[in-house]
Amino acid sequence: MTRYLPAFVWLLIITYLSTSPGISLPAFSLFSADKLAHAVVYGMLVVLLWFGHRRQRDLGKYWGISVFLGATLYGAFMEYIQATYFPGRSFEFDDMIANAVGAAAGWVFGKWRFG
């Protein structure tokens, strides 16, 4: 179970950053530094999960897609939590897209490197 510790710690960091007070910027821009940061953070989460699971002989037919979907859904959940419970934060659809793009990139990298 300790092989998943880096992924768990990273998930805690994502949760902390997602629930910290911030400035809401409603302008839509998929190619900003903020969106790149979202993509990198969620891509790293997926890579760390691949890293933790790499010693398994049989990853299962749907393991990679499950990790991608799990990270993407967690990103959407964090957007909802921000908008619902944290003043000054908002639900941003483009952040969810960046999260999903990062998770997909992490999946591709993990499959190439560890799969």
N, CA, C and O atoms as CSV, one atom per row, in Angstrom:
chain,resi,resn,atom,element,x,y,z
A,1,MET,N,N,0.818,-1.198,0.000
A,1,MET,CA,C,0.000,0.000,0.000
A,1,MET,C,C,0.860,1.260,0.000
A,1,MET,O,O,0.415,2.307,-0.469
A,2,THR,N,N,2.069,1.175,0.512
A,2,THR,CA,C,2.925,2.362,0.547
A,2,THR,C,C,3.331,2.815,-0.844
A,2,THR,O,O,3.778,3.949,-1.019
A,3,ARG,N,N,3.185,1.960,-1.819
A,3,ARG,CA,C,3.547,2.371,-3.183
A,3,ARG,C,C,2.602,3.443,-3.724
A,3,ARG,O,O,2.930,4.140,-4.684
A,4,TYR,N,N,1.423,3.571,-3.101
A,4,TYR,CA,C,0.474,4.610,-3.496
A,4,TYR,C,C,0.605,5.877,-2.665
A,4,TYR,O,O,-0.138,6.834,-2.881
A,5,LEU,N,N,1.536,5.898,-1.720
A,5,LEU,CA,C,1.693,7.056,-0.846
A,5,LEU,C,C,1.966,8.347,-1.627
A,5,LEU,O,O,1.345,9.365,-1.321
A,6,PRO,N,N,2.867,8.354,-2.624
A,6,PRO,CA,C,3.063,9.604,-3.378
A,6,PRO,C,C,1.773,10.102,-4.045
A,6,PRO,O,O,1.508,11.304,-4.048
A,7,ALA,N,N,0.977,9.198,-4.604
A,7,ALA,CA,C,-0.281,9.601,-5.240
A,7,ALA,C,C,-1.259,10.138,-4.199
A,7,ALA,O,O,-1.961,11.115,-4.460
A,8,PHE,N,N,-1.315,9.517,-3.029
A,8,PHE,CA,C,-2.209,9.979,-1.976
A,8,PHE,C,C,-1.792,11.359,-1.471
A,8,PHE,O,O,-2.641,12.228,-1.273
A,9,VAL,N,N,-0.504,11.562,-1.263
A,9,VAL,CA,C,-0.009,12.872,-0.821
A,9,VAL,C,C,-0.320,13.926,-1.884
A,9,VAL,O,O,-0.734,15.037,-1.552
A,10,TRP,N,N,-0.125,13.585,-3.148
A,10,TRP,CA,C,-0.414,14.521,-4.240
A,10,TRP,C,C,-1.906,14.858,-4.263
A,10,TRP,O,O,-2.277,16.008,-4.500
A,11,LEU,N,N,-2.763,13.863,-4.020
A,11,LEU,CA,C,-4.199,14.099,-3.963
A,11,LEU,C,C,-4.546,15.061,-2.824
A,11,LEU,O,O,-5.410,15.923,-2.984
A,12,LEU,N,N,-3.886,14.917,-1.691
A,12,LEU,CA,C,-4.090,15.852,-0.577
A,12,LEU,C,C,-3.654,17.266,-0.961
A,12,LEU,O,O,-4.314,18.241,-0.602
A,13,ILE,N,N,-2.546,17.374,-1.689
A,13,ILE,CA,C,-2.069,18.692,-2.143
A,13,ILE,C,C,-3.086,19.315,-3.098
A,13,ILE,O,O,-3.394,20.502,-2.989
A,14,ILE,N,N,-3.602,18.530,-4.021
A,14,ILE,CA,C,-4.625,19.030,-4.949
A,14,ILE,C,C,-5.836,19.521,-4.169
A,14,ILE,O,O,-6.363,20.600,-4.440
A,15,THR,N,N,-6.270,18.728,-3.201
A,15,THR,CA,C,-7.434,19.102,-2.398
A,15,THR,C,C,-7.174,20.401,-1.648
A,15,THR,O,O,-8.034,21.281,-1.615
A,16,TYR,N,N,-5.999,20.528,-1.047
A,16,TYR,CA,C,-5.653,21.751,-0.320
A,16,TYR,C,C,-5.652,22.957,-1.261
A,16,TYR,O,O,-6.247,23.989,-0.948
A,17,LEU,N,N,-4.991,22.829,-2.402
A,17,LEU,CA,C,-4.923,23.946,-3.342
A,17,LEU,C,C,-6.305,24.296,-3.900
A,17,LEU,O,O,-6.609,25.465,-4.135
A,18,SER,N,N,-7.129,23.283,-4.108
A,18,SER,CA,C,-8.461,23.519,-4.660
A,18,SER,C,C,-9.395,24.189,-3.660
A,18,SER,O,O,-10.354,24.854,-4.053
A,19,THR,N,N,-9.124,24.021,-2.387
A,19,THR,CA,C,-10.011,24.583,-1.369
A,19,THR,C,C,-9.422,25.808,-0.681
A,19,THR,O,O,-10.033,26.351,0.239
A,20,SER,N,N,-8.262,26.243,-1.110
A,20,SER,CA,C,-7.659,27.456,-0.557
A,20,SER,C,C,-8.305,28.685,-1.178
A,20,SER,O,O,-8.730,28.644,-2.332
A,21,PRO,N,N,-8.383,29.780,-0.422
A,21,PRO,CA,C,-8.953,31.000,-1.001
A,21,PRO,C,C,-8.172,31.436,-2.239
A,21,PRO,O,O,-6.947,31.326,-2.284
A,22,GLY,N,N,-8.876,31.916,-3.213
A,22,GLY,CA,C,-8.231,32.354,-4.440
A,22,GLY,C,C,-9.027,33.460,-5.092
A,22,GLY,O,O,-10.100,33.841,-4.624
A,23,ILE,N,N,-8.489,33.959,-6.166
A,23,ILE,CA,C,-9.154,35.007,-6.925
A,23,ILE,C,C,-9.853,34.355,-8.098
A,23,ILE,O,O,-9.239,33.602,-8.854
A,24,SER,N,N,-11.111,34.635,-8.250
A,24,SER,CA,C,-11.887,34.077,-9.349
A,24,SER,C,C,-11.679,34.918,-10.601
A,24,SER,O,O,-11.890,36.131,-10.600
A,25,LEU,N,N,-11.262,34.250,-11.656
A,25,LEU,CA,C,-11.067,34.923,-12.938
A,25,LEU,C,C,-12.029,34.309,-13.946
A,25,LEU,O,O,-11.726,33.251,-14.498
A,26,PRO,N,N,-13.164,34.924,-14.205
A,26,PRO,CA,C,-14.181,34.296,-15.039
A,26,PRO,C,C,-13.895,34.266,-16.531
A,26,PRO,O,O,-14.594,33.556,-17.253
A,27,ALA,N,N,-12.925,34.984,-17.023
A,27,ALA,CA,C,-12.642,35.001,-18.461
A,27,ALA,C,C,-12.220,33.617,-18.932
A,27,ALA,O,O,-11.429,32.944,-18.272
A,28,PHE,N,N,-12.746,33.198,-20.066
A,28,PHE,CA,C,-12.453,31.879,-20.627
A,28,PHE,C,C,-11.144,31.934,-21.404
A,28,PHE,O,O,-10.993,32.721,-22.338
A,29,SER,N,N,-10.213,31.098,-21.009
A,29,SER,CA,C,-8.933,31.026,-21.704
A,29,SER,C,C,-8.312,29.661,-21.453
A,29,SER,O,O,-7.885,29.362,-20.338
A,30,LEU,N,N,-8.263,28.836,-22.486
A,30,LEU,CA,C,-7.705,27.494,-22.321
A,30,LEU,C,C,-6.185,27.470,-22.355
A,30,LEU,O,O,-5.582,26.456,-22.001
A,31,PHE,N,N,-5.560,28.543,-22.766
A,31,PHE,CA,C,-4.112,28.519,-22.940
A,31,PHE,C,C,-3.400,29.479,-22.006
A,31,PHE,O,O,-2.431,30.126,-22.402
A,32,SER,N,N,-3.869,29.578,-20.770
A,32,SER,CA,C,-3.228,30.439,-19.789
A,32,SER,C,C,-2.351,29.598,-18.871
A,32,SER,O,O,-2.416,28.369,-18.891
A,33,ALA,N,N,-1.536,30.263,-18.072
A,33,ALA,CA,C,-0.680,29.563,-17.124
A,33,ALA,C,C,-1.517,28.782,-16.118
A,33,ALA,O,O,-1.114,27.704,-15.683
A,34,ASP,N,N,-2.679,29.318,-15.745
A,34,ASP,CA,C,-3.567,28.625,-14.810
A,34,ASP,C,C,-4.037,27.290,-15.379
A,34,ASP,O,O,-4.061,26.283,-14.671
A,35,LYS,N,N,-4.405,27.283,-16.640
A,35,LYS,CA,C,-4.884,26.044,-17.264
A,35,LYS,C,C,-3.748,25.036,-17.425
A,35,LYS,O,O,-3.953,23.832,-17.266
A,36,LEU,N,N,-2.571,25.522,-17.737
A,36,LEU,CA,C,-1.404,24.645,-17.815
A,36,LEU,C,C,-1.131,24.021,-16.448
A,36,LEU,O,O,-0.817,22.835,-16.354
A,37,ALA,N,N,-1.253,24.818,-15.397
A,37,ALA,CA,C,-1.046,24.300,-14.044
A,37,ALA,C,C,-2.068,23.214,-13.720
A,37,ALA,O,O,-1.713,22.186,-13.144
A,38,HIS,N,N,-3.329,23.431,-14.081
A,38,HIS,CA,C,-4.353,22.406,-13.862
A,38,HIS,C,C,-3.987,21.116,-14.596
A,38,HIS,O,O,-4.071,20.028,-14.025
A,39,ALA,N,N,-3.589,21.236,-15.835
A,39,ALA,CA,C,-3.240,20.057,-16.626
A,39,ALA,C,C,-2.054,19.310,-16.020
A,39,ALA,O,O,-2.072,18.082,-15.933
A,40,VAL,N,N,-1.041,20.035,-15.609
A,40,VAL,CA,C,0.150,19.400,-15.021
A,40,VAL,C,C,-0.199,18.699,-13.714
A,40,VAL,O,O,0.236,17.572,-13.479
A,41,VAL,N,N,-0.976,19.354,-12.870
A,41,VAL,CA,C,-1.326,18.791,-11.567
A,41,VAL,C,C,-2.115,17.487,-11.724
A,41,VAL,O,O,-1.812,16.503,-11.049
A,42,TYR,N,N,-3.107,17.465,-12.591
A,42,TYR,CA,C,-3.902,16.253,-12.767
A,42,TYR,C,C,-3.159,15.194,-13.586
A,42,TYR,O,O,-3.372,13.999,-13.380
A,43,GLY,N,N,-2.305,15.610,-14.495
A,43,GLY,CA,C,-1.463,14.649,-15.196
A,43,GLY,C,C,-0.507,13.960,-14.239
A,43,GLY,O,O,-0.287,12.753,-14.333
A,44,MET,N,N,0.059,14.727,-13.317
A,44,MET,CA,C,0.968,14.164,-12.317
A,44,MET,C,C,0.237,13.174,-11.410
A,44,MET,O,O,0.796,12.139,-11.046
A,45,LEU,N,N,-1.003,13.485,-11.047
A,45,LEU,CA,C,-1.785,12.563,-10.231
A,45,LEU,C,C,-1.918,11.204,-10.925
A,45,LEU,O,O,-1.706,10.165,-10.300
A,46,VAL,N,N,-2.263,11.213,-12.198
A,46,VAL,CA,C,-2.424,9.958,-12.941
A,46,VAL,C,C,-1.094,9.228,-13.071
A,46,VAL,O,O,-1.048,8.006,-12.928
A,47,VAL,N,N,-0.020,9.948,-13.339
A,47,VAL,CA,C,1.303,9.313,-13.451
A,47,VAL,C,C,1.701,8.677,-12.121
A,47,VAL,O,O,2.236,7.568,-12.104
A,48,LEU,N,N,1.450,9.361,-11.015
A,48,LEU,CA,C,1.781,8.792,-9.703
A,48,LEU,C,C,0.954,7.535,-9.415
A,48,LEU,O,O,1.447,6.604,-8.777
A,49,LEU,N,N,-0.272,7.503,-9.871
A,49,LEU,CA,C,-1.075,6.287,-9.710
A,49,LEU,C,C,-0.522,5.150,-10.569
A,49,LEU,O,O,-0.465,4.005,-10.121
A,50,TRP,N,N,-0.117,5.459,-11.791
A,50,TRP,CA,C,0.542,4.457,-12.638
A,50,TRP,C,C,1.814,3.963,-11.953
A,50,TRP,O,O,2.085,2.763,-11.924
A,51,PHE,N,N,2.589,4.892,-11.403
A,51,PHE,CA,C,3.841,4.547,-10.730
A,51,PHE,C,C,3.569,3.603,-9.564
A,51,PHE,O,O,4.289,2.621,-9.381
A,52,GLY,N,N,2.547,3.888,-8.783
A,52,GLY,CA,C,2.223,3.035,-7.650
A,52,GLY,C,C,1.734,1.657,-8.067
A,52,GLY,O,O,1.930,0.679,-7.344
A,53,HIS,N,N,1.114,1.579,-9.203
A,53,HIS,CA,C,0.506,0.333,-9.658
A,53,HIS,C,C,1.404,-0.452,-10.618
A,53,HIS,O,O,1.019,-1.526,-11.080
A,54,ARG,N,N,2.549,0.051,-10.911
A,54,ARG,CA,C,3.394,-0.512,-11.969
A,54,ARG,C,C,3.857,-1.938,-11.723
A,54,ARG,O,O,4.173,-2.651,-12.675
A,55,ARG,N,N,3.905,-2.367,-10.483
A,55,ARG,CA,C,4.405,-3.710,-10.185
A,55,ARG,C,C,3.353,-4.794,-10.397
A,55,ARG,O,O,3.671,-5.982,-10.340
A,56,GLN,N,N,2.136,-4.408,-10.635
A,56,GLN,CA,C,1.086,-5.385,-10.885
A,56,GLN,C,C,1.324,-6.025,-12.252
A,56,GLN,O,O,1.582,-5.338,-13.240
A,57,ARG,N,N,1.236,-7.307,-12.283
A,57,ARG,CA,C,1.411,-8.015,-13.558
A,57,ARG,C,C,0.216,-7.786,-14.479
A,57,ARG,O,O,0.373,-7.535,-15.674
A,58,ASP,N,N,-0.961,-7.876,-13.909
A,58,ASP,CA,C,-2.173,-7.711,-14.702
A,58,ASP,C,C,-2.902,-6.464,-14.221
A,58,ASP,O,O,-3.540,-6.482,-13.168
A,59,LEU,N,N,-2.809,-5.382,-14.989
A,59,LEU,CA,C,-3.438,-4.132,-14.601
A,59,LEU,C,C,-4.944,-4.171,-14.826
A,59,LEU,O,O,-5.663,-3.295,-14.345
A,60,GLY,N,N,-5.413,-5.143,-15.528
A,60,GLY,CA,C,-6.837,-5.203,-15.829
A,60,GLY,C,C,-7.122,-4.433,-17.108
A,60,GLY,O,O,-6.414,-3.493,-17.468
A,61,LYS,N,N,-8.150,-4.852,-17.761
A,61,LYS,CA,C,-8.487,-4.284,-19.057
A,61,LYS,C,C,-8.844,-2.804,-18.984
A,61,LYS,O,O,-8.547,-2.045,-19.907
A,62,TYR,N,N,-9.475,-2.396,-17.897
A,62,TYR,CA,C,-9.983,-1.031,-17.800
A,62,TYR,C,C,-9.271,-0.194,-16.750
A,62,TYR,O,O,-9.770,0.868,-16.378
A,63,TRP,N,N,-8.132,-0.635,-16.267
A,63,TRP,CA,C,-7.456,0.092,-15.189
A,63,TRP,C,C,-7.085,1.511,-15.602
A,63,TRP,O,O,-7.372,2.456,-14.868
A,64,GLY,N,N,-6.464,1.677,-16.742
A,64,GLY,CA,C,-6.016,2.994,-17.192
A,64,GLY,C,C,-7.167,3.967,-17.395
A,64,GLY,O,O,-7.091,5.122,-16.978
A,65,ILE,N,N,-8.218,3.504,-18.027
A,65,ILE,CA,C,-9.373,4.385,-18.253
A,65,ILE,C,C,-10.048,4.717,-16.929
A,65,ILE,O,O,-10.579,5.816,-16.763
A,66,SER,N,N,-10.033,3.781,-15.988
A,66,SER,CA,C,-10.613,4.041,-14.666
A,66,SER,C,C,-9.850,5.129,-13.932
A,66,SER,O,O,-10.454,5.986,-13.287
A,67,VAL,N,N,-8.530,5.103,-14.024
A,67,VAL,CA,C,-7.709,6.128,-13.372
A,67,VAL,C,C,-7.950,7.484,-14.034
A,67,VAL,O,O,-8.101,8.495,-13.348
A,68,PHE,N,N,-7.984,7.504,-15.351
A,68,PHE,CA,C,-8.267,8.746,-16.077
A,68,PHE,C,C,-9.624,9.314,-15.676
A,68,PHE,O,O,-9.737,10.496,-15.352
A,69,LEU,N,N,-10.649,8.472,-15.699
A,69,LEU,CA,C,-11.994,8.935,-15.341
A,69,LEU,C,C,-12.069,9.369,-13.879
A,69,LEU,O,O,-12.721,10.361,-13.553
A,70,GLY,N,N,-11.404,8.626,-13.008
A,70,GLY,CA,C,-11.391,8.994,-11.593
A,70,GLY,C,C,-10.762,10.359,-11.361
A,70,GLY,O,O,-11.298,11.171,-10.607
A,71,ALA,N,N,-9.637,10.616,-12.001
A,71,ALA,CA,C,-8.963,11.916,-11.857
A,71,ALA,C,C,-9.816,13.034,-12.453
A,71,ALA,O,O,-9.913,14.120,-11.881
A,72,THR,N,N,-10.428,12.765,-13.595
A,72,THR,CA,C,-11.277,13.768,-14.238
A,72,THR,C,C,-12.505,14.084,-13.385
A,72,THR,O,O,-12.870,15.248,-13.223
A,73,LEU,N,N,-13.132,13.058,-12.847
A,73,LEU,CA,C,-14.295,13.267,-11.981
A,73,LEU,C,C,-13.906,13.977,-10.688
A,73,LEU,O,O,-14.665,14.803,-10.180
A,74,TYR,N,N,-12.734,13.661,-10.159
A,74,TYR,CA,C,-12.270,14.350,-8.955
A,74,TYR,C,C,-12.052,15.840,-9.250
A,74,TYR,O,O,-12.374,16.692,-8.422
A,75,GLY,N,N,-11.507,16.146,-10.427
A,75,GLY,CA,C,-11.340,17.545,-10.832
A,75,GLY,C,C,-12.668,18.274,-10.925
A,75,GLY,O,O,-12.777,19.426,-10.503
A,76,ALA,N,N,-13.685,17.607,-11.481
A,76,ALA,CA,C,-15.019,18.208,-11.572
A,76,ALA,C,C,-15.611,18.392,-10.176
A,76,ALA,O,O,-16.235,19.413,-9.888
A,77,PHE,N,N,-15.412,17.406,-9.320
A,77,PHE,CA,C,-15.891,17.493,-7.937
A,77,PHE,C,C,-15.237,18.665,-7.208
A,77,PHE,O,O,-15.914,19.384,-6.473
A,78,MET,N,N,-13.951,18.867,-7.394
A,78,MET,CA,C,-13.254,19.980,-6.744
A,78,MET,C,C,-13.775,21.319,-7.242
A,78,MET,O,O,-13.863,22.275,-6.471
A,79,GLU,N,N,-14.121,21.400,-8.526
A,79,GLU,CA,C,-14.705,22.633,-9.054
A,79,GLU,C,C,-16.051,22.914,-8.380
A,79,GLU,O,O,-16.347,24.054,-8.022
A,80,TYR,N,N,-16.854,21.875,-8.213
A,80,TYR,CA,C,-18.139,22.019,-7.533
A,80,TYR,C,C,-17.948,22.456,-6.072
A,80,TYR,O,O,-18.642,23.350,-5.590
A,81,ILE,N,N,-17.018,21.826,-5.387
A,81,ILE,CA,C,-16.737,22.157,-3.982
A,81,ILE,C,C,-16.293,23.613,-3.869
A,81,ILE,O,O,-16.739,24.333,-2.976
A,82,GLN,N,N,-15.422,24.041,-4.766
A,82,GLN,CA,C,-14.950,25.436,-4.740
A,82,GLN,C,C,-16.121,26.411,-4.837
A,82,GLN,O,O,-16.232,27.354,-4.054
A,83,ALA,N,N,-16.983,26.164,-5.806
A,83,ALA,CA,C,-18.094,27.086,-6.056
A,83,ALA,C,C,-19.131,27.058,-4.943
A,83,ALA,O,O,-19.773,28.072,-4.667
A,84,THR,N,N,-19.298,25.922,-4.313
A,84,THR,CA,C,-20.350,25.753,-3.321
A,84,THR,C,C,-19.939,26.217,-1.924
A,84,THR,O,O,-20.738,26.826,-1.212
A,85,TYR,N,N,-18.705,25.933,-1.533
A,85,TYR,CA,C,-18.318,26.126,-0.134
A,85,TYR,C,C,-17.240,27.171,0.121
A,85,TYR,O,O,-16.947,27.465,1.280
A,86,PHE,N,N,-16.651,27.733,-0.902
A,86,PHE,CA,C,-15.535,28.651,-0.692
A,86,PHE,C,C,-15.794,29.992,-1.372
A,86,PHE,O,O,-15.759,30.096,-2.598
A,87,PRO,N,N,-16.053,31.013,-0.564
A,87,PRO,CA,C,-16.285,32.354,-1.128
A,87,PRO,C,C,-15.068,32.820,-1.917
A,87,PRO,O,O,-13.927,32.574,-1.526
A,88,GLY,N,N,-15.324,33.482,-3.009
A,88,GLY,CA,C,-14.230,33.971,-3.847
A,88,GLY,C,C,-13.742,32.948,-4.859
A,88,GLY,O,O,-12.912,33.265,-5.711
A,89,ARG,N,N,-14.245,31.729,-4.773
A,89,ARG,CA,C,-13.892,30.692,-5.746
A,89,ARG,C,C,-15.109,30.438,-6.616
A,89,ARG,O,O,-16.239,30.697,-6.203
A,90,SER,N,N,-14.880,29.934,-7.814
A,90,SER,CA,C,-16.007,29.699,-8.714
A,90,SER,C,C,-15.827,28.392,-9.468
A,90,SER,O,O,-14.734,27.828,-9.529
A,91,PHE,N,N,-16.919,27.933,-10.034
A,91,PHE,CA,C,-16.930,26.752,-10.883
A,91,PHE,C,C,-16.504,27.187,-12.274
A,91,PHE,O,O,-17.153,28.036,-12.884
A,92,GLU,N,N,-15.423,26.616,-12.778
A,92,GLU,CA,C,-14.926,27.001,-14.103
A,92,GLU,C,C,-14.864,25.782,-15.007
A,92,GLU,O,O,-14.103,24.844,-14.767
A,93,PHE,N,N,-15.670,25.815,-16.037
A,93,PHE,CA,C,-15.725,24.707,-16.980
A,93,PHE,C,C,-14.373,24.493,-17.667
A,93,PHE,O,O,-13.966,23.353,-17.893
A,94,ASP,N,N,-13.681,25.582,-17.998
A,94,ASP,CA,C,-12.392,25.433,-18.674
A,94,ASP,C,C,-11.335,24.812,-17.763
A,94,ASP,O,O,-10.399,24.179,-18.252
A,95,ASP,N,N,-11.468,24.983,-16.449
A,95,ASP,CA,C,-10.570,24.286,-15.524
A,95,ASP,C,C,-10.811,22.779,-15.597
A,95,ASP,O,O,-9.866,21.991,-15.550
A,96,MET,N,N,-12.070,22.386,-15.710
A,96,MET,CA,C,-12.383,20.958,-15.830
A,96,MET,C,C,-11.806,20.378,-17.118
A,96,MET,O,O,-11.321,19.247,-17.132
A,97,ILE,N,N,-11.859,21.144,-18.180
A,97,ILE,CA,C,-11.270,20.680,-19.440
A,97,ILE,C,C,-9.757,20.511,-19.276
A,97,ILE,O,O,-9.188,19.509,-19.708
A,98,ALA,N,N,-9.118,21.489,-18.655
A,98,ALA,CA,C,-7.672,21.399,-18.431
A,98,ALA,C,C,-7.339,20.198,-17.546
A,98,ALA,O,O,-6.357,19.502,-17.803
A,99,ASN,N,N,-8.136,19.944,-16.512
A,99,ASN,CA,C,-7.924,18.777,-15.654
A,99,ASN,C,C,-7.998,17.489,-16.470
A,99,ASN,O,O,-7.153,16.605,-16.327
A,100,ALA,N,N,-9.010,17.391,-17.324
A,100,ALA,CA,C,-9.201,16.191,-18.136
A,100,ALA,C,C,-8.069,16.015,-19.151
A,100,ALA,O,O,-7.611,14.897,-19.385
A,101,VAL,N,N,-7.621,17.111,-19.747
A,101,VAL,CA,C,-6.507,17.040,-20.701
A,101,VAL,C,C,-5.239,16.567,-19.984
A,101,VAL,O,O,-4.500,15.733,-20.507
A,102,GLY,N,N,-4.996,17.098,-18.799
A,102,GLY,CA,C,-3.831,16.669,-18.018
A,102,GLY,C,C,-3.924,15.209,-17.626
A,102,GLY,O,O,-2.937,14.478,-17.711
A,103,ALA,N,N,-5.116,14.769,-17.192
A,103,ALA,CA,C,-5.306,13.371,-16.820
A,103,ALA,C,C,-5.088,12.456,-18.033
A,103,ALA,O,O,-4.498,11.384,-17.907
A,104,ALA,N,N,-5.563,12.882,-19.193
A,104,ALA,CA,C,-5.358,12.091,-20.416
A,104,ALA,C,C,-3.875,12.011,-20.768
A,104,ALA,O,O,-3.378,10.948,-21.140
A,105,ALA,N,N,-3.176,13.126,-20.651
A,105,ALA,CA,C,-1.732,13.122,-20.929
A,105,ALA,C,C,-1.003,12.218,-19.942
A,105,ALA,O,O,-0.088,11.489,-20.325
A,106,GLY,N,N,-1.405,12.265,-18.675
A,106,GLY,CA,C,-0.800,11.394,-17.669
A,106,GLY,C,C,-1.069,9.936,-17.963
A,106,GLY,O,O,-0.204,9.085,-17.750
A,107,TRP,N,N,-2.264,9.640,-18.450
A,107,TRP,CA,C,-2.618,8.274,-18.818
A,107,TRP,C,C,-1.730,7.783,-19.961
A,107,TRP,O,O,-1.181,6.682,-19.906
A,108,VAL,N,N,-1.596,8.609,-20.991
A,108,VAL,CA,C,-0.769,8.227,-22.143
A,108,VAL,C,C,0.681,8.024,-21.703
A,108,VAL,O,O,1.316,7.036,-22.072
A,109,PHE,N,N,1.198,8.963,-20.916
A,109,PHE,CA,C,2.574,8.833,-20.440
A,109,PHE,C,C,2.734,7.594,-19.567
A,109,PHE,O,O,3.695,6.841,-19.728
A,110,GLY,N,N,1.798,7.379,-18.642
A,110,GLY,CA,C,1.883,6.218,-17.756
A,110,GLY,C,C,1.817,4.911,-18.506
A,110,GLY,O,O,2.552,3.975,-18.193
A,111,LYS,N,N,0.948,4.836,-19.488
A,111,LYS,CA,C,0.838,3.611,-20.285
A,111,LYS,C,C,2.125,3.362,-21.071
A,111,LYS,O,O,2.586,2.227,-21.191
A,112,TRP,N,N,2.690,4.439,-21.600
A,112,TRP,CA,C,3.942,4.319,-22.346
A,112,TRP,C,C,5.090,3.910,-21.424
A,112,TRP,O,O,5.889,3.037,-21.764
A,113,ARG,N,N,5.166,4.548,-20.254
A,113,ARG,CA,C,6.308,4.347,-19.361
A,113,ARG,C,C,6.160,3.141,-18.458
A,113,ARG,O,O,7.130,2.409,-18.257
A,114,PHE,N,N,4.978,2.909,-17.907
A,114,PHE,CA,C,4.797,1.863,-16.906
A,114,PHE,C,C,3.919,0.714,-17.370
A,114,PHE,O,O,3.944,-0.366,-16.779
A,115,GLY,N,N,3.132,0.942,-18.438
A,115,GLY,CA,C,2.187,-0.097,-18.881
A,115,GLY,C,C,2.825,-1.033,-19.798
A,115,GLY,O,O,2.182,-1.970,-20.270
